[in-house]
Amino acid sequence: MYLEMDYRNLNLLGSGGMYIGTKNYDAKKQHIGWGAVTAITAKTTSFKKQSGTYTIPANVRYVQIRVTFSNNGETTNKLYVDNLIVRRKSNADLIVDGAITANHLAVNSITAANGALANASITRAKLQNAIIGNAQIEDGTITNAKIGNLAVDNAKVSGISAKAGILEQVLSMRYSINKADSEKDVKKVKEVKPDAIVKDGLNENISITNSQEKLQSIMTEKEGKKLKLSAGNETNDEIRYAIIALKDWEQVPVIENTEVLYTNVPPETRHLFDFNLPDVERENNFQLIAFPFPYEVNADNYESQQTFGSFRVVVIQNKE
């Protein structure tokens, strides 16, 4: 596996290490260790490219990419990361752009019928501008049967898909500012009882869905719509979450009269909470953010330094 990113620091102070690595999981999505890809040896205030390769162990089936900056010895510096690239290598060789051309492919070797093309593998971004025109579309091939009822409406044409179609990974830097009070704060936490507790293997950290049985992503929905918050735990240890809701980056209640929702999720379990989307005066982005181990941030507990974000949902006015 090949990883690459651009990085820079806020300043050149401190002696903390910066690393690119992986969090490794087995076939049952159980955490089984960490992987080291490359160490960043020099701080810089201008973006610089850093890359490395990693051979995934035979017992690892899933990996989560991680970037760390720790033990810096002072509190003003920060690490910024951009343009993260992950590529699979073939026989230890990286397949670079342009390496596979028409003369390397047999006739009819890539078709929808032989399964070489996965569903949704060809997107607008992969097609040359104006490459598909009337000459490439046979008369009568696009009919009502090919277009689902209400599949194209004003909301989708206005660019909502572009706003909400990407899982919003939250890059965070968490550290305790009142360590002496942390234990007292933990005891003050009042947990919210979940509406449902499920053990089905769908243990994403934080999700917005409309179904208890599956994690169905919601791209756009009307204000006031009742949905479900799913907080999952795929590890072997109990995780407490502090969950907040953001409407265009302004904090709003997660559920009625609850600005911060606390829940303690057992291993291989997820908690579900019913909630309603907030009212809006115009299109707003809505997102849930989960902070694992609130008030217990520890340099030895990598997950306590993380933050998890749900898909962003574009909330529109209910004009009915």
C-alpha positions in Angstrom: 0.0 0.0 0.0 1.2 3.5 -0.9 0.4 6.6 1.1 1.1 10.2 0.3 0.2 13.5 1.8 1.1 17.2 1.9 1.9 18.6 5.4 3.0 21.7 7.1 3.3 23.0 10.7 2.1 26.2 12.2 5.6 27.0 13.4 8.9 25.2 14.0 8.7 24.9 17.7 8.8 21.7 19.7 10.3 18.3 19.4 7.1 16.2 18.8 7.1 13.3 16.4 4.9 13.2 13.3 3.9 9.9 11.8 1.7 8.3 9.1 0.4 4.9 10.0 -2.5 2.6 10.1 -4.9 1.1 12.7 -5.3 -2.6 11.7 -8.4 -4.8 12.0 -9.0 -8.5 11.4 -11.8 -10.1 9.4 -14.3 -9.5 12.2 -13.3 -5.8 12.4 -11.5 -6.3 15.7 -8.6 -4.0 16.4 -5.4 -6.1 16.3 -2.6 -3.6 16.2 -0.9 -0.6 14.5 1.2 -0.1 11.4 3.9 2.4 10.7 4.2 3.8 7.2 6.6 6.7 7.5 7.9 9.3 10.0 8.1 13.0 9.2 11.6 14.1 10.3 11.5 17.8 9.7 9.0 20.5 10.6 8.2 23.1 7.9 5.8 26.0 7.6 5.4 25.5 3.8 3.5 22.5 2.5 5.8 19.6 1.7 5.1 16.2 0.3 5.6 13.0 2.4 5.1 9.5 1.2 5.8 5.9 2.2 4.8 2.3 1.6 3.4 -0.4 4.0 3.1 -4.1 3.6 -0.2 -5.2 5.1 0.2 -8.3 7.4 -1.6 -11.5 6.3 -4.0 -11.4 9.2 -5.2 -7.8 8.6 -8.4 -7.3 6.5 -9.1 -3.6 7.2 -7.0 -0.6 7.9 -7.8 2.9 9.1 -5.3 5.6 8.1 -3.9 7.7 11.0 -1.7 10.8 11.2 -0.3 11.6 14.6 1.6 14.6 16.1 2.3 14.1 19.7 4.6 14.9 22.7 5.7 18.2 21.2 6.9 19.7 24.5 5.0 23.0 23.9 1.4 23.9 23.1 1.4 26.4 20.2 2.4 24.2 17.3 0.0 22.4 15.0 0.2 19.9 12.1 -1.9 20.5 9.0 -2.5 17.7 6.4 -3.9 18.0 2.9 -4.2 15.9 -0.3 -4.0 12.5 1.4 -3.6 9.7 -1.2 -3.9 6.0 -0.6 -3.1 3.5 -3.5 -2.9 -0.2 -3.6 0.4 -1.6 -5.1 0.5 -4.6 -7.4 3.4 -7.0 -6.8 5.2 -4.2 -4.9 4.8 -1.9 -7.9 2.7 1.2 -7.8 0.3 1.6 -10.8 0.7 5.2 -11.7 -1.5 7.4 -13.8 -1.2 6.5 -17.5 0.5 3.2 -16.9 -2.4 1.2 -18.3 -3.2 2.1 -21.9 -5.4 0.6 -24.6 -2.6 -1.6 -26.0 -2.4 -3.4 -22.6 -6.0 -4.4 -22.7 -7.6 -7.3 -24.6 -10.6 -6.5 -26.8 -13.8 -6.7 -24.7 -11.8 -7.5 -21.5 -13.6 -4.8 -19.5 -17.4 -4.9 -19.8 -20.3 -4.7 -17.5 -21.3 -8.3 -18.3 -18.1 -9.9 -17.1 -18.2 -8.0 -13.8 -15.0 -6.1 -14.4 -16.8 -2.8 -13.8 -18.2 -2.4 -10.3 -21.5 -0.5 -9.8 -20.9 3.3 -9.7 -17.2 2.8 -10.5 -17.5 5.3 -13.5 -18.4 8.8 -12.3 -18.7 12.2 -13.9 -15.2 13.0 -12.6 -13.7 10.1 -14.5 -15.2 11.0 -17.9 -13.6 13.5 -20.3 -15.7 16.6 -20.8 -18.3 16.2 -23.6 -17.0 12.7 -24.4 -20.6 11.3 -24.4 -22.8 13.0 -27.0 -25.8 12.1 -29.2 -23.6 9.9 -31.3 -22.8 7.6 -28.4 -26.4 7.3 -27.2 -28.7 5.2 -29.3 -32.2 6.4 -30.0 -34.7 5.3 -27.3 -32.1 3.9 -24.9 -33.0 6.4 -22.1 -36.7 5.9 -21.2 -39.0 6.5 -18.3 -38.2 3.0 -17.0 -34.5 4.0 -16.6 -35.3 7.1 -14.5 -36.9 6.4 -11.1 -40.0 8.4 -10.0 -38.9 11.8 -8.7 -35.2 10.8 -9.1 -34.4 14.2 -10.6 -35.9 17.2 -8.8 -34.9 20.8 -8.1 -33.1 19.9 -4.9 -30.7 17.6 -6.7 -30.2 19.9 -9.7 -29.2 22.7 -7.4 -26.0 21.0 -6.4 -26.9 19.4 -3.1 -25.2 16.2 -4.1 -22.0 18.0 -4.5 -22.3 19.5 -1.0 -23.2 16.3 0.8 -21.8 13.4 -1.2 -18.6 12.9 0.7 -18.2 11.4 4.2 -16.8 14.3 6.2 -13.7 13.1 8.0 -13.0 15.3 11.0 -9.3 16.1 11.5 -8.9 16.8 15.2 -6.3 17.7 17.8 -7.6 17.0 21.3 -5.9 17.4 24.6 -7.0 17.9 28.2 -6.8 21.5 29.5 -8.1 20.7 33.0 -6.5 17.3 33.9 -7.1 17.8 37.6 -10.9 18.1 37.1 -11.2 15.4 34.5 -12.2 12.6 36.9 -14.8 14.9 38.5 -16.2 15.9 35.1 -16.6 12.2 34.2 -18.7 11.6 37.3 -20.9 14.5 36.4 -21.8 13.1 33.0 -25.5 12.2 32.7 -26.0 9.6 30.1 -29.0 9.5 27.8 -30.9 6.2 27.5 -30.8 4.9 23.9 -34.1 4.2 22.1 -32.6 0.9 20.9 -29.5 -1.3 21.5 -28.4 -3.4 18.5 -25.7 -6.0 17.9 -25.6 -6.5 14.1 -22.0 -5.7 13.1 -22.8 -2.3 11.7 -20.7 -0.5 14.3 -19.7 2.7 12.6 -18.7 5.3 15.2 -21.4 7.8 14.3 -24.1 7.7 11.6 -27.3 9.4 10.6 -29.8 6.9 9.2 -33.6 6.4 8.7 -33.6 2.7 9.6 -32.6 0.6 12.6 -31.8 -2.4 10.4 -29.3 -0.7 8.1 -27.0 2.4 7.9 -28.8 4.1 5.0 -27.0 7.4 4.3 -29.2 10.5 4.0 -27.9 13.1 1.6 -30.8 15.6 1.8 -33.9 15.7 3.9 -36.7 18.2 5.0 -36.6 20.1 8.3 -38.2 18.4 11.3 -37.8 14.9 9.8 -37.5 12.2 12.4 -34.2 10.2 11.9 -31.9 8.0 13.9 -28.5 8.6 15.4 -26.4 5.5 15.5 -23.3 5.4 17.8 -21.3 2.3 17.4 -18.3 0.6 19.0 -16.3 -1.9 16.9 -13.6 -2.4 19.6 -13.3 -4.9 22.4 -13.5 -2.1 25.1 -16.4 0.1 26.2 -16.4 3.6 24.7 -18.1 6.6 26.1 -19.1 9.3 23.5 -20.0 12.9 23.8 -22.0 13.8 20.8 -22.9 17.2 19.5 -25.0 18.5 16.5 -23.9 21.3 14.1 -26.1 23.2 11.8 -23.8 25.1 9.4 -21.1 24.9 12.1 -23.3 26.4 14.9 -24.1 24.0 17.7 -27.8 23.0 18.1 -29.4 20.5 20.4 -28.9 16.8 19.5 -32.3 15.9 20.9 -34.8 18.1 22.8 -33.1 20.0 25.7 -29.8 18.1 25.2 -26.9 20.1 23.8 -24.4 17.3 24.4 -25.6 13.6 24.3 -23.5 11.2 26.4 -23.7 7.5 25.9 -21.6 4.6 27.0 -21.5 1.9 24.2 -20.4 -1.7 25.0 -18.1 -3.6 22.7 -19.4 -4.7 19.3 -22.7 -2.8 19.9 -24.4 0.3 18.7 -26.9 2.6 20.4 -29.7 4.3 18.5 -31.4 7.5 19.4 -34.4 9.1 17.7 -34.0 12.8 16.8 -35.5 15.4 14.5 -33.7 17.6 12.0 -33.6 21.3 13.0 -35.8 23.9 11.4 -34.1 26.0 8.7 -34.7 29.3 6.9 -32.6 28.1 3.9 -30.5 25.1 3.0 -28.2 24.2 5.9 -25.6 21.5 6.4 -26.3 19.3 9.4 -23.7 17.0 10.9 -23.2 15.0 14.1 -19.7 14.9 15.8 -18.7 12.2 18.3 -15.9 12.7 20.8 -14.8 9.3 22.3 -13.6 9.3 25.9 -14.7 12.9 26.8 -12.6 14.3 29.7 -10.3 11.3 29.4 -7.9 12.4 26.6 -4.7 10.5 27.0 -1.5 10.3 24.9 -1.5 6.5 25.4 -5.0 6.1 24.1 -5.1 7.0 20.4 -8.9 6.8 20.1 -9.3 9.4 22.9 -7.5 11.9 20.6 -9.9 11.2 17.7 -13.1 12.8 16.6 -15.7 11.2 14.3 -18.1 12.9 12.0 -21.3 11.6 10.3 -22.3 12.3 6.7 -23.4 15.8 6.3 -27.1 16.1 5.5 -28.5 19.1 3.6 -31.6 20.2 5.4 -34.2 21.9 3.3 -37.4 23.8 4.2 -40.6 21.9 4.4 -42.9 24.0 2.2 -45.9 21.6 2.4 
